[in-house]
Amino acid sequence: MSRARLRIVLAGAGHAHLHVLQRADELRAVGVEPILVSPATFDYSGLATAVLSGALPPARARLDVAALAARFGVPHVPAEVAAVDLSARRLRLSDGQDLAYDAVSFNVGSITDAPGKLGGDGGAWPVKPLARLFALRAQVETYIREQGESPAIVVTGGGPTGFEVAAALAGLSERNGVRPDLRLVHRSAPDWAPPRALTRLAITLARRGVTKEEGEVVSREPGRCVLADGRALPCDLLVLATGLTAPPVIAALGLPLSEDGRLEVGPDLRTMGDPAVFAVGDCAVIAGAPRPAAGVFGVRAAPALVHNLGALANGSEMRPYAPQSRWLSILDLGDGTGLALRGGLWSQGRGALALKRWIDLGFLDGLRAASGEVLED
């Protein structure tokens, strides 16, 4: 008699699940039936600002997930998980389907945590989902083409994403032959990088036309946005880089969440409230070891996830994943340079961006080679 197979649904095509797809044969060998539920394409966050700045076309940062799943024999449902019935172990999908599971793994990324009224403003541009950010590039280019100048852009958010997006938008204006008209608004002095690195970055951006404003954007009106202290700033386009949180389906699970709305998991990557639910990447955080939303953690967690999904079927011991305390992050500054950060070390210049391109393009090109996808010129 053949052994019953465990149906494990991979919800989302984030960094970790892309790795799981490539090791599907190993999972099937121990009795796992993996199924992928995700949109047909994956927009890679590491190259998002390169697309926004005009340095790369959108296709260069987009992967054909359907082709990758097909290459490794994993059934793919081009939808998203809309709701979960934990007790019945069933998923309701965005296309109306109902899907049973023995275990489910969430690798669904993150969305912009937009405050108050700004979150409901359809005219604002959140930095995630990334498709929205790619559309922003087209909007800016259209404005420049029609008006002959840069739109007045306000980026709200003083974290690394806010600075990187502001730099990318400055680069987009520069590539289109106009000087940026751009303001970066943040509530307090940034502290996410060494002080000297932040000082140099601020000087670089100021020379390129990016003005920093301390405050909080609370509303937007035609042609301007208003800060909490009553000041008004010229604003044709408002970009929200106000932090990240998990997609709504994560909060709807009713499982323990971190303060920033991400699923809390143990070292085995299972949620604290249901051993049949795994989570990795931006939508999750290991309890007691908080880390920012960054692709490196999904990549590093992937081998442990593969092992632990298989352990459900063969009864082997779960493998813990311990996120590293120091990691490399590189901001693309939109002008052919980058800012590399690792712990207290930093470097700004062309070498930093060259390293970033080598890492990011190598990651995607490796996946394309595995799937057989060919980019058109």
BALOKOL-947783 format. One record per atom (N, C-alpha, C): residue in one letter; x, y, z. Coordinates in steps of 0.001 Angstrom, whole numbers, padded with zeros to 6 digits, always signed. Example, Ala and Ser with C-alpha at 12.3 -4.5 7.8 and 13.67 -1.06 7.14 Angstrom:
<nodes>
A+013190-005690+007800;A+012300-004500+007800;A+013200-003300+007800;S+012850-002250+007080;S+013670-001060+007140;S+012900+000030+007870;
</nodes>
This chain:
<nodes>
M+000853-001195+000000;M+000000+000000+000000;M+000889+001245+000000;S+000595+002206-000891;S+001411+003410-000954;S+001118+004305+000240;R+002145+005046+000645;R+002018+005946+001789;R+001236+007191+001386;A+000360+007653+002269;A-000404+008872+002006;A+000548+010055+001893;R+000265+010955+000956;R+001115+012112+000748;R+000528+013318+001470;L+001416+014176+001954;L+000989+015403+002626;L+000885+016520+001596;R-000277+017160+001540;R-000433+018310+000644;R+000016+019559+001391;I+001080+020159+000906;I+001596+021392+001508;I+001460+022516+000495;V+000679+023518+000861;V+000441+024652-000023;V+001483+025726+000268;L+002161+026150-000774;L+003107+027265-000691;L+002355+028524-001091;A+002020+029340-000122;A+001256+030564-000374;A+002222+031712-000612;G+002303+032164-001849;G+003217+033246-002201;G+004488+032725-002831;A+005085+033553-003689;A+006313+033172-004385;A+007451+034100-003987;G+007671+034205-002676;G+008795+034991-002182;G+010109+034250-002342;H+011176+034851-001829;H+012514+034292-002000;H+012604+032837-001543;A+012049+032529-000375;A+012179+031180+000178;A+011432+030161-000662;H+010228+030480-001089;H+009441+029530-001874;H+010031+029306-003257;L+010712+030301-003814;L+011399+030086-005084;L+012471+029008-004927;H+013112+028989-003768;H+014098+027949-003475;H+013410+026599-003269;V+012281+026598-002578;V+011545+025356-002339;V+011134+024719-003667;L+010688+025523-004635;L+010287+024988-005933;L+011419+024179-006569;Q+012639+024700-006449;Q+013771+024024-007083;Q+014150+022717-006389;R+013643+022521-005190;R+013941+021290-004454;R+012681+020442-004251;A+011743+020623-005166;A+010466+019905-005072;A+010659+018393-005144;D+011628+017936-005931;D+011860+016489-006029;D+012218+015887-004673;E+012994+016621-003878;E+013369+016133-002551;E+012140+015988-001663;L+011221+016943-001783;L+010010+016884-000974;L+009104+015738-001422;R+008959+015584-002714;R+008130+014481-003205;R+008704+013124-002786;A+010035+013033-002719;A+010688+011769-002357;A+010356+011333-000935;V+010017+012289-000059;V+009698+011926+001328;V+008198+011972+001599;G+007394+012178+000540;G+005949+012095+000717;G+005210+013404+000762;V+005818+014477+000263;V+005160+015785+000250;V+004661+016099-001154;E+003443+016585-001231;E+002875+017065-002493;E+002805+018597-002423;P+003827+019305-002958;P+003795+020775-002889;P+002894+021366-003967;I+002160+022408-003602;I+001314+023159-004527;I+001594+024643-004288;L+001814+025380-005370;L+002086+026816-005260;L+000835+027622-005580;V+000501+028545-004688;V-000577+029510-004928;V+000058+030893-004926;S+000112+031509-006085;S+000761+032823-006182;S+000414+033458-007512;P+000599+034778-007629;P+000508+035392-008954;P+001504+034746-009910;A+001266+034898-011200;A+002087+034218-012203;A+003490+034790-012301;T+003686+036012-011814;T+005010+036627-011865;T+005431+037101-010485;F+006733+037250-010321;F+007329+037695-009063;F+008158+038935-009358;D+007858+040043-008695;D+008642+041266-008824;D+009704+041271-007737;Y+010952+041324-008145;Y+012078+041187-007219;Y+012419+042529-006577;S+012310+042572-005252;S+012490+043833-004524;S+013901+044393-004653;G+014896+043524-004817;G+016278+044002-004900;G+016546+044890-006096;L+015714+044781-007134;L+015904+045593-008337;L+014792+046623-008537;A+013925+046765-007549;A+012776+047665-007694;A+013206+049104-007921;T+014181+049584-007156;T+014593+050980-007331;T+015403+051168-008604;A+016036+050105-009089;A+016725+050209-010382;A+015717+050428-011497;V+014558+049779-011395;V+013488+050006-012354;V+012917+051413-012175;L+012673+051814-010945;L+012095+053125-010669;L+012982+054254-011185;S+014277+054104-011072;S+015199+055162-011502;S+015386+055201-013013;G+014892+054177-013712;G+015080+054119-015154;G+016338+053402-015581;A+017084+052850-014624;A+018323+052154-014972;A+018051+050809-015629;L+016932+050160-015282;L+016589+048857-015836;L+015121+048856-016264;P+014775+048070-017283;P+013366+047937-017660;P+012640+047046-016659;P+011327+047204-016508;P+010591+046382-015545;P+010778+044881-015743;A+010894+044436-016987;A+011026+043000-017248;A+012274+042416-016610;R+013286+043254-016403;R+014546+042761-015832;R+014385+042379-014372;A+013371+042929-013703;A+013152+042651-012282;A+011971+041718-012054;R+011448+041139-013131;R+010248+040309-013018;R+010556+038885-013461;L+010103+037923-012655;L+010367+036511-012925;L+009064+035795-013275;D+009127+034875-014237;D+007980+034055-014621;D+007880+032882-013648;V+007083+033072-012603;V+006940+032047-011571;V+006246+030804-012125;A+005264+031007-012987;A+004542+029875-013566;A+005496+028950-014306;A+006446+029536-015048;A+007415+028716-015777;A+008331+027968-014824;L+008724+028615-013737;L+009604+027964-012772;L+008888+026792-012095;A+007639+027003-011705;A+006875+025926-011080;A+006701+024754-012046;A+006393+025059-013306;A+006203+024000-014299;A+007496+023220-014515;R+008614+023930-014528;R+009906+023262-014753;R+010184+022219-013682;F+009739+022463-012452;F+010017+021531-011366;F+008792+020704-010972;G+007792+020711-011838;G+006651+019835-011667;G+005750+020162-010507;V+005696+021437-010103;V+004855+021850-008987;V+003569+022462-009528;P+002411+021896-009197;P+001154+022514-009631;P+001066+023962-009151;H+000613+024837-010042;H+000573+026270-009727;H-000823+026807-009943;V-001367+027464-008916;V-002661+028134-009015;V-002393+029638-009046;P-002673+030322-010160;P-002381+031757-010260;P-003413+032600-009523;A-003305+032604-008216;A-004242+033343-007365;A-003515+033699-006076;E-004257+034263-005126;E-003706+034566-003812;E-004616+033964-002752;V-004052+033698-001586;V-004859+033211-000478;V-005615+034399+000114;A-006943+034297+000119;A-007779+035385+000624;A-008200+035162+002069;A-008390+033906+002456;A-008825+033594+003815;A-008422+032164+004147;V-008325+031881+005455;V-007890+030565+005918;V-008830+030087+007019;D-009276+028849+006901;D-010027+028186+007970;D-009054+027215+008634;L-008478+027645+009755;L-007445+026847+010399;L-007988+025514+010907;S-009186+025513+011451;S-009730+024280+012024;S-010031+023242+010949;A-010535+023700+009798;A-010846+022775+008705;A-009653+022560+007776;R-008615+023357+007959;R-007427+023323+007098;R-007834+023482+005631;R-008464+024613+005379;R-008881+024948+004024;R-008548+026407+003732;L-008196+026654+002488;L-007865+027994+002022;L-008935+028469+001063;R-009356+029710+001212;R-010213+030351+000217;R-009309+031252-000628;L-009334+031022-001951;L-008453+031749-002845;L-009153+032946-003467;S-008364+033868-003992;S-008913+035095-004561;S-009755+034840-005798;D-009578+033679-006444;D-010393+033355-007614;D-011645+032571-007245;G-011917+032430-005935;G-013108+031743-005477;G-012927+030271-005177;Q-011783+029701-005535;Q-011548+028287-005257;Q-011394+028040-003760;D-011634+026795-003382;D-011422+026319-002028;D-010366+025221-002108;L-009351+025282-001267;L-008240+024344-001375;L-007903+023784-000001;A-007931+022454+000121;A-007575+021801+001380;A-006058+021684+001496;Y-005572+021651+002732;Y-004133+021496+002954;Y-003891+020658+004208;D-002717+020027+004235;D-002228+019400+005464;D-001324+020371+006219;A-000610+021182+005452;A+000190+022272+006022;A+000254+023374+004983;V+000459+024597+005454;V+000558+025737+004548;V+001752+026575+004980;S+002483+027074+003991;S+003633+027935+004254;S+003387+029283+003596;F+003479+030352+004396;F+003267+031703+003881;F+004604+032384+003603;N+004760+032829+002361;N+005912+033629+001961;N+005374+034715+001032;V+004506+035558+001631;V+003684+036493+000851;V+004201+037927+000885;G+005407+038124+001406;G+005986+039452+001367;G+005326+040430+002319;S+005356+041696+001949;S+004845+042756+002813;S+004160+043818+001967;I+003414+044680+002647;I+002781+045827+002001;I+003131+047070+002809;T+002894+048225+002235;T+003171+049478+002931;T+002183+049685+004067;D+002711+050019+005232;D+001887+050313+006407;D+001559+051801+006382;A+000533+052146+005627;A+000197+053561+005423;A-000653+054073+006572;P-000296+055223+007137;P-001042+055740+008287;P-002342+056424+007905;G-003362+056229+008752;G-004603+057001+008694;G-005179+057229+007316;K-005494+058483+007029;K-006147+058852+005786;K-005270+058570+004573;L-003957+058580+004741;L-003068+058387+003597;L-003257+057002+003001;G-003563+056018+003863;G-003741+054665+003371;G-004936+054511+002466;G-005923+055382+002622;G-007114+055298+001795;G-007102+056264+000624;D-006014+056962+000431;D-005896+057931-000646;D-005450+057214-001920;G-006376+057011-002823;G-006041+056296-004048;G-005028+057012-004908;G-004793+058295-004640;G-003817+059042-005422;G-002414+058965-004882;A-002248+058369-003699;A-000903+058209-003134;A-000263+056953-003710;W+001066+056888-003635;W+001828+055799-004242;W+002608+055049-003169;P+002075+053952-002648;P+002847+053149-001691;P+004005+052445-002386;V+005101+052227-001660;V+006259+051578-002272;V+006048+050077-002450;K+005073+049512-001761;K+004683+048125-001982;K+003168+048048-002015;P+002620+047172-002880;P+003291+046187-003722;P+004126+046836-004827;L+005138+046082-005303;L+006125+046654-006210;L+005532+047046-007556;A+004473+046370-007977;A+003846+046747-009243;A+003393+048203-009206;R+002961+048666-008045;R+002542+050060-007889;R+003742+050995-008051;L+004886+050566-007519;L+006097+051372-007629;L+006552+051451-009085;F+006422+050346-009820;F+006806+050354-011233;F+005893+051288-012020;A+004607+051316-011656;A+003676+052208-012341;A+003999+053677-012064;L+004584+053951-010899;L+004966+055319-010562;L+005993+055857-011553;R+006904+055002-011976;R+007904+055434-012966;R+007219+055953-014222;A+006239+055205-014725;A+005532+055624-015930;A+004807+056951-015708;Q+004253+057143-014519;Q+003547+058385-014204;Q+004497+059568-014229;V+005674+059409-013631;V+006648+060503-013611;V+007142+060808-015016;E+007422+059770-015779;E+007918+059991-017148;E+006870+060686-018007;T+005619+060337-017832;T+004555+061004-018583;T+004477+062483-018214;Y+004578+062787-016930;Y+004527+064177-016472;Y+005687+064977-017079;I+006874+064427-017028;I+008043+065137-017560;I+007888+065358-019060;R+007399+064356-019752;R+007235+064466-021204;R+006215+065550-021553;E+005142+065648-020772;E+004079+066612-021080;E+004375+068009-020562;Q+005051+068098-019394;Q+005257+069402-018756;Q+006665+069967-018952;G+007608+069117-019307;G+008979+069574-019505;G+009739+069817-018227;E+009201+069363-017101;E+009860+069510-015816;E+009436+068379-014895;S+010155+068264-013779;S+009818+067220-012817;S+008558+067584-012049;P+007716+066614-011747;P+006609+066902-010821;P+007164+067168-009435;A+006399+067874-008627;A+006772+068052-007219;A+006420+066757-006486;I+007449+066078-006001;I+007256+064782-005371;I+007601+064884-003891;V+006746+064313-003054;V+007023+064183-001626;V+007097+062700-001300;V+008215+062287-000710;V+008371+060926-000206;V+008293+061006+001307;T+007334+060311+001903;T+007216+060338+003354;T+007712+059021+003937;G+008645+059133+004885;G+009259+057961+005501;G+010763+058132+005562;G+011330+058030+006782;G+012747+058310+006956;G+013626+057091+007113;G+013105+055904+006804;G+013917+054698+006853;G+014742+054543+005592;P+015492+053454+005486;P+016314+053246+004292;P+015484+053202+003018;T+014267+052659+003088;T+013437+052603+001883;T+013083+054000+001410;G+012718+054895+002334;G+012390+056258+001953;G+013545+056953+001266;F+014743+056806+001816;F+015927+057432+001221;F+016226+056829-000147;E+016119+055498-000251;E+016444+054850-001524;E+015440+055216-002606;V+014162+055264-002259;V+013142+055631-003234;V+013307+057089-003666;A+013616+057967-002716;A+013861+059368-003073;A+015044+059483-004030;A+016104+058737-003758;A+017281+058759-004631;A+016940+058219-006014;A+016128+057156-006061;A+015742+056576-007348;A+014907+057551-008164;L+013974+058238-007508;L+013147+059213-008214;L+013978+060401-008704;A+014977+060777-007921;A+015896+061819-008390;A+016619+061334-009642;G+017059+060076-009619;G+017724+059518-010783;G+016823+059456-012000;L+015527+059188-011783;L+014588+059132-012900;L+014453+060505-013562;S+014350+061555-012746;S+014299+062908-013312;S+015585+063215-014070;E+016706+062883-013471;E+018000+063153-014111;E+018116+062430-015444;R+017684+061184-015502;R+017756+060430-016755;R+016844+061017-017824;N+015813+061724-017394;N+014900+062360-018343;N+015259+063820-018593;G+016422+064249-018136;G+016952+065558-018488;G+016417+066732-017710;V+015802+066497-016537;V+015294+067605-015725;V+015824+067472-014299;R+015834+068584-013582;R+016281+068564-012192;R+015131+068105-011294;P+015401+067235-010347;P+014336+066759-009461;P+013730+067887-008626;D+012445+067778-008341;D+011744+068644-007401;D+011169+067709-006340;L+011961+067443-005317;L+011659+066311-004448;L+011952+066635-002992;R+011019+066254-002122;R+011174+066460-000685;R+011007+065124+000033;L+011910+064866+000953;L+011863+063651+001769;L+011465+064058+003179;V+010290+063600+003629;V+009752+063994+004924;V+009899+062837+005900;H+010482+063130+007060;H+010635+062091+008093;H+010347+062688+009458;R+009819+061835+010361;R+009358+062333+011660;R+010493+062633+012621;S+011611+061931+012507;S+012728+062136+013433;S+014024+061873+012696;A+015125+062240+013335;A+016424+062052+012708;A+016674+060568+012450;P+017049+060181+011233;P+017282+058770+010932;P+018476+058225+011709;D+018382+056949+012091;D+019464+056324+012837;D+019759+054907+012332;W+019345+054606+011103;W+019458+053254+010581;W+020827+052965+009948;A+021706+053936+009956;A+023064+053772+009415;A+024016+054590+010270;P+025329+054332+010188;P+026282+055142+010951;P+026124+056630+010635;P+026303+057504+011633;P+026087+058943+011420;P+026851+059516+010229;R+028099+059111+010055;R+028880+059651+008933;R+028288+059230+007598;A+027786+057995+007529;A+027167+057532+006289;A+025905+058333+005987;L+025097+058584+007014;L+023871+059358+006818;L+024168+060797+006421;T+025217+061370+007000;T+025596+062741+006648;T+026019+062828+005188;R+026850+061875+004766;R+027302+061896+003371;R+026136+061668+002424;L+025241+060758+002785;L+024082+060492+001938;L+023213+061734+001814;A+022985+062428+002924;A+022164+063641+002893;A+022786+064715+002009;I+024102+064867+002093;I+024806+065861+001261;I+024665+065499-000211;T+024837+064215-000519;T+024726+063752-001903;T+023341+064034-002465;L+022308+063711-001678;L+020942+063922-002155;L+020619+065409-002288;A+021116+066219-001357;A+020857+067664-001433;A+021439+068262-002706;R+022632+067818-003086;R+023253+068310-004314;R+022428+067946-005538;R+021660+066869-005435;R+020865+066398-006570;R+019439+066951-006540;G+019123+067792-005567;G+017822+068430-005535;G+016814+067820-004597;V+017270+066932-003703;V+016370+066319-002732;V+016470+067083-001420;T+015375+067684-000985;T+015318+068444+000257;T+014739+067581+001367;K+015359+067611+002541;K+014833+066875+003692;K+013990+067801+004563;E+012852+067285+005017;E+011955+068025+005893;E+011608+067145+007088;E+011733+067698+008300;E+011323+066931+009473;E+009860+067236+009762;G+009053+066198+009870;G+007627+066369+010113;G+006881+065103+009754;E+005556+065201+009725;E+004708+064058+009408;E+003598+064496+008472;V+003508+063840+007329;V+002447+064134+006379;V+001134+063550+006918;V+000112+064392+007020;V-001177+063921+007567;V-002303+063964+006545;S-002141+064732+005479;S-003201+064784+004468;S-002630+065286+003154;R-003407+065056+002095;R-003002+065503+000764;R-004160+066222+000107;E-003845+067308-000559;E-004818+068096-001292;E-004278+068317-002692;P-005097+068755-003634;P-004595+068988-004991;P-003390+069924-005001;G-002264+069414-005466;G-001062+070233-005612;G-000234+070412-004366;R-000673+069835-003239;R+000119+070001-002020;R-000226+068911-001006;C+000678+068734-000031;C+000366+067887+001119;C+000609+068699+002383;V-000065+068305+003453;V-000060+069079+004684;V+000607+068254+005783;L+001475+068921+006562;L+002154+068265+007665;L+001380+068484+008963;A+001746+067706+009980;A+001034+067763+011264;A+001115+069140+011901;D+002189+069886+011637;D+002337+071219+012235;D+001676+072316+011407;G+000962+071931+010359;G+000235+072900+009542;G+000959+073371+008305;R+002228+073061+008193;R+002960+073462+006988;R+002431+072714+005771;A+002493+073368+004609;A+002093+072745+003356;A+003296+072684+002419;L+003431+071563+001730;L+004522+071373+000782;L+003947+071166-000609;P+004579+071736-001638;P+004139+071442-003004;P+004176+069937-003242;C+003131+069395-003851;C+003073+067937-003997;C+002142+067544-005143;D+002747+067123-006247;D+001970+066528-007328;D+001823+065024-007123;L+002850+064415-006523;L+002840+062975-006284;L+003323+062709-004858;L+002547+061949-004109;L+002927+061580-002742;L+003286+060102-002711;V+004506+059802-002263;V+005005+058429-002216;V+005101+058002-000759;L+004500+056869-000441;L+004450+056390+000938;L+005521+055335+001180;A+006516+055699+001993;A+007547+054753+002430;A+007531+054726+003955;T+006344+054496+004498;T+006078+054675+005928;T+006187+053388+006726;G+006985+052461+006253;G+007162+051202+006955;G+006373+050085+006302;L+006674+048855+006701;L+006064+047683+006087;L+005326+046843+007119;T+004301+046166+006666;T+003579+045219+007496;T+003162+044049+006618;A+002646+042996+007219;A+002223+041831+006447;A+000896+042111+005753;P+000589+041410+004663;P-000704+041561+003992;P-001871+041212+004921;P-003070+041700+004628;P-004226+041500+005530;P-004521+040050+005871;V-004251+039112+004965;V-004555+037708+005242;V-003809+037202+006464;I-002659+037789+006752;I-001856+037346+007898;I-002548+037724+009205;A-003004+038952+009318;A-003704+039371+010535;A-004999+038603+010715;A-005643+038251+009597;A-006925+037554+009662;A-006801+036116+010160;L-005588+035583+010224;L-005398+034214+010702;L-005778+034063+012173;G-005619+035141+012933;G-005883+035063+014363;G-004766+034413+015149;L-003587+034345+014563;L-002414+033773+015230;L-001550+034894+015796;P-000638+034592+016726;P+000176+035648+017350;P+000981+036450+016324;L+000941+037774+016523;L+001632+038698+015636;L+002670+039506+016407;S+003672+039979+015692;S+004633+040906+016276;S+004020+042306+016324;E+004721+043247+016926;E+004197+044615+017037;E+003971+045251+015678;D+004753+044857+014678;D+004591+045445+013353;D+003705+044595+012438;G+002905+043688+013030;G+001894+042977+012265;G+002359+041778+011481;R+003516+041219+011835;R+004030+040045+011136;R+003772+038790+011980;L+003649+037638+011334;L+003405+036396+012052;L+004621+036024+012895;E+004395+035691+014140;E+005490+035215+014982;E+005659+033710+014766;V+006897+033317+014498;V+007204+031909+014300;V+008331+031503+015237;G+008469+030196+015443;G+009581+029679+016209;G+010777+029427+015316;P+011893+028959+015874;P+013079+028669+015064;P+012834+027635+013970;D+011789+026799+014134;D+011462+025813+013092;D+010589+026405+011994;L+010301+027717+012089;L+009535+028474+011096;L+008036+028176+011130;R+007572+027488+012183;R+006142+027269+012365;R+005580+028355+013268;T+004346+028740+012999;T+003725+029789+013793;T+003523+029327+015233;M+003424+030301+016112;M+003339+030004+017536;M+001993+029388+017920;G+000958+029549+017065;G-000368+029076+017441;G-000891+027891+016666;D-000175+027461+015602;D-000667+026353+014783;D+000526+025674+014113;P+000847+024430+014478;P+002019+023754+013922;P+001875+023385+012453;A+000676+023548+011881;A+000490+023267+010457;A+000701+024509+009597;V+001039+025634+010219;V+001237+026887+009494;V+002681+027347+009651;F+003386+027438+008519;F+004744+027959+008472;F+004706+029376+007892;A+005726+030158+008178;A+005826+031486+007572;A+007284+031912+007523;V+007667+032526+006416;V+009045+032996+006221;V+009020+034326+005480;G+010155+035015+005497;G+010284+036258+004756;G+009660+037437+005465;D+009280+038445+004685;D+008798+039710+005236;D+007546+039558+006087;C+006720+038551+005815;C+005447+038426+006534;C+005611+037782+007903;A+006838+037384+008252;A+007062+036644+009495;A+008267+037187+010238;V+008334+036857+011515;V+009497+037204+012328;V+009651+036134+013394;I+010891+035752+013660;I+011147+034744+014685;I+011016+035385+016059;A+010164+034821+016887;A+009942+035360+018224;A+011265+035433+018986;G+011539+036603+019556;G+012767+036801+020304;G+013958+037176+019461;A+013805+037182+018129;A+014923+037542+017238;A+014404+038427+016110;P+013863+039609+016437;P+013288+040463+015394;P+014344+040928+014396;R+013956+040963+013142;R+014809+041446+012066;R+013949+042281+011120;P+014557+043220+010388;P+013770+044014+009447;P+013291+043170+008280;A+012326+043702+007542;A+011838+043025+006346;A+012885+043170+005248;A+013616+042107+004973;A+014674+042124+003967;A+014798+040740+003348;G+015021+040706+002045;G+015054+039456+001315;G+016103+038480+001793;V+017192+038988+002376;V+018269+038105+002804;V+017792+037058+003796;F+016818+037405+004623;F+016368+036455+005647;F+015523+035336+005035;G+014742+035652+004026;G+014006+034610+003328;G+014933+033647+002619;V+015984+034187+001998;V+016959+033352+001299;V+017667+032425+002277;R+018097+032970+003397;R+018838+032166+004377;R+017950+031137+005073;A+016671+031433+005215;A+015761+030509+005888;A+015315+029369+004982;A+015488+029519+003668;A+014927+028560+002717;A+015393+027117+002937;P+016688+026835+003135;P+017084+025435+003343;P+016417+024801+004561;A+016282+025555+005656;A+015604+025029+006839;A+014136+024779+006543;L+013510+025653+005755;L+012109+025460+005411;L+011921+024173+004616;V+012783+023933+003622;V+012688+022704+002832;V+012793+021484+003742;H+013789+021499+004612;H+013981+020362+005528;H+012760+020164+006412;N+012232+021234+006967;N+011142+021111+007933;N+009819+020731+007287;L+009591+021157+006040;L+008401+020694+005333;L+008493+019190+005088;G+009682+018724+004743;G+009876+017294+004574;G+009760+016531+005873;A+010189+017145+006978;A+010140+016482+008286;A+008704+016188+008709;L+007750+017000+008233;L+006348+016711+008536;L+005937+015350+007991;A+006517+014988+006841;A+006124+013749+006185;A+006922+012539+006673;N+008218+012727+006921;N+009043+011557+007266;N+009343+011443+008758;G+008855+012392+009554;G+009019+012298+010999;G+010394+012629+011519;S+011262+013196+010674;S+012598+013557+011141;S+012549+014808+012006;E+013648+015112+012648;E+013714+016253+013568;E+013724+017566+012792;M+012994+018544+013299;M+012969+019862+012688;M+014335+020538+012816;R+014686+021328+011802;R+015962+022049+011802;R+015714+023511+012168;P+016374+024036+013184;P+016151+025444+013543;P+016871+026390+012589;Y+016303+027558+012426;Y+016946+028627+011662;Y+017193+029803+012600;A+018421+030256+012644;A+018785+031409+013476;A+019218+032541+012560;P+018440+033625+012460;P+018818+034727+011564;P+020103+035397+012019;Q+020944+035737+011073;Q+022222+036353+011394;Q+022020+037725+012032;S+022959+038116+012880;S+022848+039399+013576;S+023411+040549+012743;R+024224+040227+011734;R+024737+041255+010816;R+024490+040783+009392;W+024142+041716+008520;W+023853+041352+007141;W+024204+042517+006239;L+024444+042207+004988;L+024781+043223+004002;L+023501+043766+003373;S+023375+045075+003359;S+022301+045720+002598;S+022936+046829+001763;I+022434+046990+000552;I+022988+047999-000356;I+021851+048803-000947;L+021908+050107-000776;L+020920+051006-001361;L+021398+051438-002737;D+020506+051376-003709;D+020759+051887-005057;D+020391+053364-005052;L+021366+054235-005284;L+021130+055675-005174;L+020702+056320-006483;G+020457+055519-007511;G+019834+056030-008723;G+020733+056809-009652;D+022000+056974-009275;D+022915+057765-010106;D+024165+056973-010478;G+024067+055651-010428;G+025228+054818-010724;G+026074+054492-009515;T+025622+054915-008331;T+026347+054607-007097;T+025409+053920-006110;G+025988+053356-005070;G+025209+052708-004034;G+025783+052997-002665;L+025017+052668-001637;L+025475+052783-000254;L+025380+051395+000362;A+026534+050809+000666;A+026589+049469+001253;A+026729+049587+002764;L+025952+048773+003486;L+025947+048795+004947;L+026039+047366+005469;R+026907+047178+006464;R+026954+045896+007172;R+027440+046171+008585;G+026523+046063+009538;G+026880+046433+010902;G+027272+047896+010954;G+028422+048181+011517;G+028903+049554+011589;G+029743+049967+010405;L+029907+049085+009422;L+030725+049387+008252;L+029859+049927+007124;W+030430+050813+006315;W+029677+051354+005190;W+030611+051817+004094;S+030085+051868+002880;S+030846+052356+001735;S+029868+052908+000714;Q+030149+054100+000210;Q+029285+054716-000799;Q+030087+054951-002065;G+029547+054506-003188;G+030238+054713-004452;G+029800+053723-005512;R+030515+053709-006636;R+030154+052843-007760;R+030405+051377-007455;G+031415+051110-006646;G+031708+049723-006304;G+030573+049069-005546;A+029921+049838-004658;A+028795+049287-003890;A+027653+048897-004820;L+027362+049743-005812;L+026268+049422-006727;L+026641+048249-007630;A+027904+048185-008044;A+028328+047058-008879;A+028138+045738-008133;L+028458+045724-006853;L+028257+044519-006054;L+026767+044182-005962;K+025944+045189-005753;K+024493+044961-005660;K+023954+044366-006958;R+024342+044922-008079;R+023872+044401-009364;R+024325+042952-009560;W+025541+042651-009179;W+026065+041290-009341;W+025244+040300-008517;I+024910+040691-007290;I+024122+039814-006423;I+022698+039660-006949;D+022048+040780-007248;D+020627+040752-007600;D+020386+040139-008980;L+021162+040579-009966;L+020979+040029-011301;L+021375+038559-011338;G+022412+038189-010566;G+022805+036788-010503;G+021710+035915-009913;F+021032+036425-008884;F+019940+035686-008259;F+018822+035422-009264;L+018379+036470-009958;L+017282+036305-010903;L+017697+035509-012135;D+018893+035762-012631;D+019341+035038-013824;D+019481+033548-013548;G+019879+033191-012328;G+019958+031785-011958;G+018589+031128-011984;L+017583+031837-011499;L+016220+031308-011518;L+015681+031217-012944;R+016021+032195-013769;R+015569+032151-015164;R+016207+030970-015898;A+017469+030743-015637;A+018134+029607-016270;A+017483+028294-015837;A+017101+028230-014564;A+016471+027008-014050;A+015107+026783-014683;S+014386+027857-014981;S+013030+027722-015522;S+012998+027662-017034;G+014093+028080-017679;G+014116+028147-019120;G+013537+029433-019677;E+013253+030390-018813;E+012706+031672-019275;E+013762+032439-020046;V+013358+033061-021132;V+014264+033866-021964;V+013699+035284-022033;L+014518+036257-021654;L+014083+037646-021729;L+014172+038146-023153;E+013153+038888-023587;E+013214+039511-024897;E+014037+040772-024821;D+014742+041097-025900;D+015544+042320-025924;D+014645+043544-025946;
</nodes>
